[in-house]
Amino acid sequence: MRKKWVLFLCAVLSLGHPFAQHFISGKSGNGNFPIATTATAATIVVDDNDAWLVQKAADLLRTDIQAVTGKIPTRVNSMALAGRHLIIIGTIGRSKAIDALAKDKKINTGQLKGKWEAYQIQVVANPFRGVDDALVIAGSDKRGAAFGVFELARQLGVSPWYWWADVPAKQKKEVYAIRGTNIVDSPMVKYRGIFINDEAPAFTNWAKEKFGGVNHLVYEKVFELILRNKANYLWPAMWGKSFADDDTLSPVLADQYGIVISNSHHEPMLRAQQEWKKYGKGPWNYQTNDTVLRAFWKKGIENMGTHESVISIGMRGDGDMPMTQGSNIALLERIVADQRKIIEEVTKKPAYATPQSWALYKEVQDYYDKGMRVPDDVTLLLCDDNWGNIRKLPRLTDAPRKGGYGIYYHFDYVGGPRNYKWLNTNPLPRVWEQMHLAYEYGVKNIWIVNVGDIKPMELPISFFLDYAWNPGRINVTEIQEYTEQWAAEQFGNEHAVEIAGILSKYAKYNGRRKPELLDANTYSLFNYNELERVTSEYNQLFAKADAIAKLLPTQYKDAYFQLVLHPVKACANLQNLYYHVAQNKHLAANYDIAANKHADEVKRLFIEDSLISKTYNTLANGKWNHMMDQSHIGYTAWFDPPFNRMPAVRYIPADSAIAKTSVSRDEHGDATSAPTGTDFIETGKMLSIDAEHFSKAVSTNTIQWQVLPDLGRTGSSVTTTPVTAPEQVPGNHGAHLEYTVHFSDTGIVKLHLYFSPSLNFHNNEGLKYAVSVDEEMPQIVSINKDDNNTRTWEEWMRNNIITKTTSHHIKTPGTHTIKYWMVSPAVVLQKIVGDMGGLKPSYLGPPETRLTNTK
């Protein structure tokens, strides 16, 4: 953990990009630069010769300063019109003021030259004659200058989500930039952005009602959001839509805002699928219709003009499907070659001069694995499995590629084993773990994430883009601190720690199983008190969220409902609904009239679900109407039902009821008294251990153990660092964890180890671990060599866990040591469960059977 706690407690939850140097103060004196005082605001200077985006960023900063302080700065384009205190914004080479300061050695722009999207923020005393001081924001390019401006705005107290989540600006009478400020920053991942997808019914109907459609008016809001999150890249909405064809102003504005446009994995050459449906002739088949397709693609590159784009190349079947059965690698390589010829013909430049990507999505990865290759300058866009688990990564021994690698990731998905579109189900520790893995294996050119409707993915979007800016800044042990800073940015400091805890627990609970996959049978009604425990957890979380809602100032109410209270309330309500369905089902099967009250409660909660959605849709005078139109109850297949369907319940007529029967539950499933030690006991012929509670961690010179806080369905997880380490041979003094356990009997114990559902990203024998008891030979197990088996993979995704089992002979009762050995890197262990014949079915596994007073 970095030594930040003094600053954390003093400034915390300071605003601005997480862990960036804080440079804003509410105090004058000591040479601090007055951005705005009770009397006036500094003058903003922007050269008329600078880019449109720099001019726009300056104008947005004026309104931001006004929102914070009530004072609106004057903006001028000439030093002759400037005052005593200036905010000078510009791009090196395009701003006379910036270049003059550099020439006079008042600032050192050498740190910016040649860098991608770099910016410098510096307080300069007496920059020009007649000027007392200046806050200088210089960019290596237009986006760099804009990112510097938006860093200032964020630290002033304007959230990137001020419009998209109705977060009010933090009011201040005066704001100053601290004397001595000199910040230079630039991104570590080149293209960082979002994909608006699966956007019907919510985003589509909302945009139609509020903007007349998904047009340049709504995209202007999207572009600003992307920039305020220091990103630069967009895959536009594509369900029945065409970004360039629906509204020709959309690509024009994208270019002005500096947003790099690309298209999804099955829309090559900057042409949307809808454009083919509108203008295409004949089949979407290159073997039989190549001439028509080439002409169609050529038009896409012509429409691009000089706009900054990353061109998707390759070809998939129409409608996001695999190509025809007869397709082969040679054909796909010819398609790519022909597409690059079109790019050269239209741009009059070599193909490598125009950025391109080839997405190894679904079946396309199989083509790559079988030997298909594209030119070295093309970015290989690797993908997750649509459920947040990366499918493929380059090997450390692979030759470097000029085009590098990218990742296409998902926070939302339409497809098997089930859609998940309704609410955020993405715990930040898991996002960190997978994207850290990608970065460490050299994936640094493109990070793009499917965000569905944008709302309600605000927190994971912020984290994904903040982490992409500089993965080295956020360690896994600092994710909760990040969340606290994010909460402070939206709601102020007073309740930020508590709100962050709610956000983290909500995502953890929701990440156990997607809401669309939940039903009355998910959690055990009978064993380990599981259903009641999980339902109680949701209810306690809602109680905390609701209590804070009552304490927050009025101006935060709408934002808090959107970002915190609504998802917690909606998911708690859903969990309660399934709890009562389960109770009704059990009691009705026993002809117990008590089933009826549970049936009534199911009906009430089903109605409450719709009322919760209605409250969201009518929030802020209906600003977000339709954003909660997504159905989420009553799935019977992978795709969503047209509307929510109440689960079936059964009423027992009074004249057929029998004596009331109590629900039979396991009397021995709960853990022993409050844990204080690190020893575990087999009780009821079963034991359970959360991975983080090891008795001893044995590291080596090259392998270290790392706890991943709050990553897991129940507790925290463990893995090894670095994630790029070579495989190890288990045994002797190798890296391992030890768990001290006490068995009361002898015989065979089956050890069930629970792992995060990481995939076989090097397409080999899979990620492996080893386990032993005492001094026996470690048993080596692959957790995922069979992840190409669709049924197996679907089960892993439904449960958000991989479970592997080994058998061990306990020869004597008493104390023994379970040893968990590192074999492969990137294996994430969540839980160990031992079964000697007493284990009972449950979703999460039994609670820990931990001894107390062992030390």
N, C-alpha and C positions, 0 to 999 in steps of 0.2 A: 504494500500500500504506500502510495506516495505520501510524503509529509505535508499534507495539505490541511490538516485539521484546524490549525490556527486560522488560516485564511478562510477555511470553510465555515467556522463558527462566527467569524467577524463579518465576512462579506456574503455569506452563502447565498449562500446560495446566490452568488453573484450571477447577474444576467449575462447573456452573450453565449457564444459558441462554447460548449462544455470544455472546461479546463484550459480555455484560452486565457491569456493574460488580461486581467481586469484593469481597465484604465479610466473608469468613470467614477466621479466623486460628487457628493452633494455639497462639498465645502470649497470655499474660495481660499485664497492665500497660498503661500509657498510656490507661487508662480503657476498655479493651475490655470488652465485655459478656459475662459467662460463661454461655454456653448450657448447657454441661455441663463439670464439672471432675472430678477423680479422686474427689471427695467426694460431689458431688450434681449435680442438674440444676435449671435454672430452672423456675419454676412457670408453667404455661400458663393464661391467663385468657381465657375465652370467655363471652359473655353468653348466658344461656338464651333470650333473646328473638331471638337471631340465627338465620339460616337453617340448615336441616339440613345443607347442604353445608359451611358454615363449621364447624359442630360436627364433621362427619366429617373435614374437613381437619385440624383440631386433633388428633383422635384418631390419624390417620395420622402426623402429625408426632411424636407421642409414641413410636410404634413405630419411626419413622425414627431419632430421636435414640438410642433404645435400641439399634438395630441398629448405629449408628456408634460409640457410646461405652460401651454396656453400662448406662447410667443411664437410667431411665425417668422423665420429668417427671410431677409431679402436675398434674392439671387441675382448676381450680376455676371457679365461675361468679360469684364475687363478690370484689370488692377486699378485703372484710373478711377473707377467708380467704387472701389472697395473702401472699407472702414478700418478701424483699429484692430478688430478681432475677426479673423477670416477662417472659414473652413474651405480649404482649397481641394478640389476633387478633380482628378484627371488621369489620363493615360500617358505614360512616357512616350515622347515623340509626337503627341497630339495636343498637349497642353503647354502653352507658352509659360505659364506660371511654374508648372512642375519642372519643365526643362531648365528654366532660369535658376530655380533653387538648386537643381543638380549641378549646373554649371558653376554656381557660386559656392558649391560644396556645403550648402545648408542642409541638404539631404543627400543620402548615398543611394542612388537608384541602381547601382551596380548589382545589388542583391536581387533586383527584379528582372533585369535584362535576360531575355531568352527563356524565362520561366513561364509555365502554363498557369494562367489565372492567379498569379501571385499579387499580393497587395502589401502596402506598407502604410502604417498609421503612425504619425509622428507629430509631437508638439514641437514647434520651432519658434524660438524667440527672435524678434526683429527680423522677420524673413525679407521684408522690403522696407524701403524708406517710408516712414510715416505709418508703418504697421507695427503694433506692439507684439503680436504673436499670431500664430496660425496653427490650426490643426490640419495637417496635410494628409490626404488620402490619395496615394499614388498606386496605379495599377500597371502591371506588365502588359495587360491587354484590357479590353473593355469589360470583360467579366471580372477580371481581377479588381478593377476599380469599383465595380458595383458590389462585389463581395466585401470590400473594405467598408463601403457605405452601410451595407446591411449588418455588418458586425457592429458598427457604431450604433445603428438603430436598435439592435437587439440588446446591447448593453445599456442603452438609454432606458429601455423598458418596453419596447414594442415587440411583441411575440411574432414570429413568422406566421402564427395562426390567428393573427388579430382579426382577419376577415373570415377565414374558413372555420373558425371555432368561436368567434365573437369574444375573443380575449381582450379585455380593455387595456389600454396603455397604463403603465405605472406612473401615477401623478407625482411630479416633483416641482417645487418652486424654483429651484436652481439646479443646473447641472454643469459640471466642469470636467475637462479632460486633465488627468493628472500630469503634472510637470514631469518631464523625463520619459514620457511614453514614446516608445519606438518599437513597434511590432512589425515583423515581417512574417507572412504566412502564405502557404500555397498548398494545394491538394496533393494527396498521394495516389489517388485513383483518378484517372483522366476524365472519363465520362461517368457521371453519377446521376441516376434519374429514376423516374417512375413510369409505370405502364397503367393507364386507365383501362380496365378490362372487366368483362363480366358485368357490365355497367347497367344492364336492364334487370329489373324495372327501376331501381332507385335513381342512379345518377341521370339516366336518360330522361325519365319523366320529370325530375327536378329541373334539369337544364331546359327542357321544353317549356315548362311553366314559367320559369324565371327569366330565361334569356331568349326564348323562341326556338331553342334547339341547341345542339352541341356545336356552337359556332365561335367566331373570333371573340365574342363578348365574354363567354365563359372561359375560353382559353386564355384570355388576358389575365384573369384571376389565377388560373393554373400556372402561367408563366411566372407571375410575381411570387407565388408560393414556392415554386422550385428555386428561384433565385434567392429568396430570403432564407432558404434552407441550404444555401451554398451548393446547389446542384445546377446541372446544365443540360439535361438530357431528357427526352420524352418520347415514349411510344404513345401516340394518341389513341383515344377511344375508337373501337373498331367494330362493335356489334351493330351492324346495319349502318355503319358510318364510314365516311371517307374524309380525312382531315383536309386534304388539299382541294377536293372536288366539291364538298358540301359548301364551303365558304372560302373563296380564294384569298380573303384577307387573313385567314388563320396562318398560313405559312409565311406571309409577309410580316405579320406581327411577331411570329416566332423568331424570325431572323433579326428583327429590330431588338427584341429582348435578349438575343444571344442564346436562345434555346436551340440545341442541336436536335434535329428531328430524325427519327428512324421509324421503322415499322416492325410489326411483330414477326415472329419466326416463319409464318407462312404467307407473308405479303412481300415478296421480293421487289427490288428496284423501285422503291418509294411509290408503289401503287397498292391501294387498298383492295381487299377482296371484293368490296362492294363496287369498285370501279370495273372489275372484270364482269360482275353480274350486269352492270349497266352498259358497258361498252364492248365487252368481249364477244368474239364470234367463234363458235365451235367449241370443242372440248378443251378443258384445262389439262392438256396432255402434250408434252413436248415431242413425243415420238410421232404424233399424227398432226400436230398443229403448230409446229415450231415457228413458221413464218409470221403467223398472226401474233403469237406470244412475244416474239422479238419486237414487233412494231408496238405492241402494248407496253412493253417494258421501256422502250426507247422514249416514249412519251413521258414516262415517270421521271427519267433523268433530264429530259428537256424542261419539264416543269420545275425541277430543282433549281435550275439557273445557278446563281452564285450563292444560294442559301447553304449554310453550314449543315451538313447531314452526315450520318453514317448509313451507308446503303446496305440493306440486307440482301444477301445473294443466296443462290441455291433455289430449291423448289420443293414444296410438299404438295400433297394432294389438295384438291379444292375443299374448303370448309374445315381446315385444321385436321386433315386426315392424312394417313400415309399415302404415298404415291401408288400407282397401279401395281398389280402383282408382278408384272414383267419388268418393272424398273430395276436398273442395276447401277453399279458404281460408275461404269464408263459413261452412261447417259448423264448422270449427275455432274460428272467432271466436264462433260461437253457443255452442259447448261451453264456452268460457272464460267467457262472460257468464253462462251458467247456473250454472256452478260458483261463480262469485263471488256470485251470488244465494243459493246454498245457504250459503256462508260467512257472509253477512250475516244470514240467517234464523236460523242456529244460534247464532252468537256474539252476536247483538243489537248488533253494532257495524258501522260501515262496512267494506267489504271491505278498504280500504287499511290498516286497523288491524291486520290479521293478515298477517304476512309470507308472501309467495308467490314461487315461482320457476317459470319456463317454460324447459325445457331445449331448446336448439336442437341436438338430437342427431340425427345421421344425416339422414334425409329431412326432419326438421322444420326444419332450417336452410334447406332449399330453399323451404319455405312462407314463411319470413321474408324470404328474398331476393326472393320474388315479391310481397311486399307485405303479408303478414299482420302484424298488430300486436296487442299486448296493452296493457292500461292501464299508465300510466307508473309506478305504484307497484310493479309486478311486476318482480322481478329477472330479467333475461335471463341465463340460465345458458348461456354459450358453452361449446364442447366442443373437445377435441382429436380426432384421427382414430383414437383408441384405441391409437395407437402413440407418443404423446408429442409430437405436432406439432399446434399450435393451428390450428383451421380458420378461425376468424373472430374479429376484434377490432373494437371500435367505432372509428370515425374520430375524429380530434381535433376535427373540426368538428361532430360530432353533438351535438344538444342534450342537456344533462344529463338523466338519468333519476332520479326519486325512488327507485326501486328499485335503481338501479345495475346492475352487471354481475357475473357470476360465471364461474368456470371449472370444468368437470368434466374431470379429468385422469386418466391411466391409468398404473399401474405393472404391471398385469396385464390380460389380455384373453382372451376366448373369441370367436373369429371369424376372418375372413379377413385376410390371406392364411394365417395359421396361429395357433392358440392359443399364448399364452406364459404359463404358469402355474407353472412348476416353481421357478425361482430368480430372484433379483434380476438384472435386465438393464438397469438404469437408471443410467447415469453421472451423478453429481451436476452436472457442468458443463453437461450438456444440460438437465437439469431447471431449473437456475438460468437458463439462457439463455431458455427458453420462458416461465417464470413471471415473469422480469424484464420480458420483452416485454409480458406481460399486464398487469402492474402499471403499467408506464409508459403504457399505453393506457387506464388508468382502471378496470381490473377489480379492484375492491376490496371487493365485498360478500360473495362466497362463493368459497372455494377448497375443493374437495372432490376427493379422489383415490381411485381404485379400487385397493385394496391386496390384493386376493385374499384369502388366508388370514391376513393380518397378518404371520405368519412366512412366509417369510424376508425380509420387506421392512423390517426394523428401521431400517437406516441411511437409506434414502430417505424413510421415513415421518418420522423425526426431522428430516431436512433440510427436507422440504416444510413441516412445521408450524413449525419454527423460522424459516424464511424468511418464511412467511406472517405470523408475529408482527410482524416489522419488516423488510421487504425492503431498507431502506436500510442495515441493519447488516452485511450480508454482501456484499461486493464480489466480483466474479468472480475476482479475484486472491487472494481469501482462502478459497476453497473448500477447498484443501488444509489450511489452518490450521484450518478448521472440522472437517474430518475428523480431524485430530490431536487436537483438543479432545474430539471425540466418542469417539475411541479411549481417551483418558485417562480419560474419564468411566466407561467400561466396565471398563478393565483397569489403571488406574494409569498413572503417567507414564513408567516406565522404558522400555517398548517402544512407546509411543504413536506416535512418528514412523514407526517401521518398520511397525507394524500399519496405520496410515493409508495408507502407500504401497501395501501389499498390497490393502487395500479399494478403493483408487482404480484400481489396475491391473486387478484382477479385474473391476470393473464396466466398464472400458474394453474389455477383451478380450471380455467377455460381450455387450457392447453392439454389437459389430461385426456380429453376426448372432445372433438368438435361438437358444438350444440346440435348440429344437424344429425349427428350420429347417436346422440343420447336417446335413451328410452327408459322405461320402468325397470328393465332388466340389467342395465349397465352396472350399477352398484348393488352389492349383495344385501338383501333385506335381512338375511339370517346370520351371516358369518361376520365376526369381528365388528359388529355394530356399524358396518361400513356405510350403508345408505344413510343412516341417521347422522353419522359423523360428517359425511360430505355435505349433507343438507344443512347441518348446523354451521359448518364452515362458511357456506354462502350466506346464511342468515346473519352470522356475526359480522361478516364483511359489509353486508348491506347496512347493518345497524351503525357501523362506524362511518360509512360514507354518508348516510342520512344525517347523522349527528353533526358532521362537519358542514354539510349543506346548510344547516340551520345557523351556523356561526359565521359563515362567510358574508362579507358585505354584498349589498344588492347587486352591484355592478358585475360581480363574478358569477351570479346565479346561472345564467344561460350557458356560459362556458363550462361551468362545473357540471351541469346536467349532461351536456354533450360528451365531455371527456372522461367523467368519473362516475357520476351517479347513475346515469342511464344504463350503461353496460352492466354495472354491478346489480342494479335493481332488476333488469330484464333477465339476467342469468340466474339470479337467486330465485326469481319467480318461476323460471323454467324448471330449475332443480326441484323446487317445492311441488310443482305440478306432477313431475314424474314420481316423486316420493309418494304422493297420495294415490297415483295410479297403481303403484306397486302394492300399497296397503289395501286398496280396494280389491285388487286381483286376488291377493292372498285370502282376505277375509271372506270375500264372496265365494271362493272355492270351498270354504268351510261353512257356508250358509250362515254366516255371522252378520246380524243386522247392522253391526258397526261399520260394515262396508259402505253403507249408504252415506254416512257423513263424509267419508273420503271421496265418494263420487260427487257429492255436492261441492266439495272443496276443489276438485279437479275442474268442474264447470266454472267456479268463481275465478280460479287462477288462469284459465284459458281466456276468459273475458278480460282479466287484468292485463294479460300479455298484450292484447290489442289496445288497451287504454294506455299502457306504457309507450307503445309505438306512436299512438296518436299524440301524446304529450310531446314527444320528440318532433313530430311532423308539424305541430302548431307552435313550436318554440320560436321566439324572436319574431312574432307576428307572422308566422308561417314561412320564414326564410328558408327552412330546410324541409319543406313539405316534400314527401315521397322518399326521403333518404332512408326511412325505416319501413319501406314497403316490401322488403324481401321476406318471403315465407321461410319458416324455419321449424315448423311443427307438422308432423305427419308424413315424413319421407317414407316411401316404400321402395325406392330405387335410388340410383346415384343422382338423378336430376331432381330439382326442387318441385314440389307439388304446386299447382297454380295458386293455391291459397292455403293458409294454415288449417289443419284438420285436428279437431280435438281427439285425443286418444279415447278408445272405447272404455266405458266403465259399466259396471253391473250393479243393479239395485236388487236387494233381497226383500221380497214381500214379508211383512211381519208375521203372517200366518205360516210361513215356511222356514222361519229362522229357528236355529237351534241355540242352545246355551252358548254364551260368548266364549270364544277361544282366544287365548293370548297368542301373539306372534312368537314363534319359537326362534330364539336367537342363541348363538354360541355364548356360553357363559365364561369361556376361558380365552376369548379372542383378544381382549385388550392387553396392552403392555402392563408389565408390573409397575410398581410405584415410580414416581418421578425419577428419570434417569440422572445419575450423577457420575457414573463411572464409564469405563470403556469395555466392560465384559458383558457377554450376552449368555443367556441361559435357554436351553431347550426346555420348553414347557408344553405339555400336552402333545408331546412328540412333534414339536415344530419350533423353529426359531426364526427370527427376522432381524435384519441389520440394515440400517441405512448406510450407504457406502462411505459417507464422510466420517463415520464413527469408528475408524480403525484404531487399534491399540498401538500400532507402530507402523511408521512409514520408512522403508529402506530405499534410499536413492543411490545413485552412482555418480561418477564424475560427469557423466553426459546425460543422465536421465533424472528428472525431478518430478515429484508428485505435486499435483495442483488440485485443490478443492475448487469446484465450480459452484459458487454460492447460489442457492435457490434454483439450480438447474435440475429439474426432475419432477416427477409426478407427485412426490411426497416431500423429500428433504432436498439436500444438495448432492452433487455428484463428484466423482473424482476422475481424473485423467492424468496423463503424463505430459511433460514439456521437455523439449520442443516437440511440436506436432509433426515436424519433419524428420524426426529421429529414425534411424534404420531399425528394422526388426531386431529383437533381442532373443537370445536363447534363455528360457526360464531355468531357474535352479541356482544352486550355490549362493553367490552374493549378488545376484541380479536384482533389478528394481522390483520390489513387491510391497504389498500391504499385508499386515498381519491383523487378524481379528481373534481375540481370545474368547472362546466359547466354552460352556459347561454342558456336557451331556449327562443325563441321568441314566442312560441305558446304552447297551451295545447294539450293533447291527448296521444296516445300510442306511446312510443318510444321502438323500438326493439334494444337491445344492443347485437351486434355481437362481441364476444371476440375471438381473434386469439391466438392460443397456438402452441408452438413447438409440433411436432407430437410424444410426449412421449407415451409409451405404458403402459398397465395395468400390471406392472411387478410383482404384487403379486396375480394376477388372482382372484381379488375380484370384488367389485362394481366399480372399476376404480379409477383413480385420480380425485379428486373433488375440486371444488372451490365454492364460493358463491358470489352473487352480489346483491346490493340493491341500491335504490335511496333515499336519505335523510334518514328518520327514518323508512322506511318500513321493513318488515320482510325479511331477506336475503333469496334469492332463491338458493338452493343447486343444483349443476349440476355436473354430471360425464362427463369428457371429453372423456373417452375411454373405457367404460365398454363393448362396442360393437365392440372392435377391432378384434374379431375373425371373423367378417363378412368381407369376402375377398373384396367385392366391396367397402365397406366403407374404409377399410384400403388402398386399391389401390388409392382411391381418395385423402386420406391424403398424401400418398407418392408422387403422381404426383404434388401436390400443395405445398408440404413441409409445411403444416399447418393443424391444426384442428380448425374449427370454431364452436362455440356454441352460441345459441341465447336464450335470455330471453326477456319477455315483461314487461314494466313498465308504470304506468299511471302518466303523468305529469299534475298536477291539476292546476298549475298557471305558467304563464310565468315568466322568471327571472332567478335568480341564484339557482342552485341545486348542490347537491353533489352525485356523483357516488362513491359507496364504493365497493371495491373489497376485498373479505375476503379470508384469507387462511383457507382451510379445510384440504387438503392433502399436504404433502411435495412433492417436486420434480415436481411441476406444473410450467411451464415456460410461462408466459404471454408476448405476443409481442405487441398486439394492441387492442384498443377498438374502435368500430365504432357504432354510434347511427343512427338509421333510423326512421324518422317520415314521410316517404313516398317519400323522395327525393334521396335515395341511388341508384346509377347506377352501372351496372355490371363492374367489373374490376378484375384483377388478384391479385394485391397487396393491394386493398382497397384504398380509397381516401387519399390524403395527409392530414396532420394535419390541422384542422380548429382552429388555435390557436390565441387567442387574443394578442394584443400588448399593451404595456404601462399600464399593469395592476398593476404595483407596483410603 
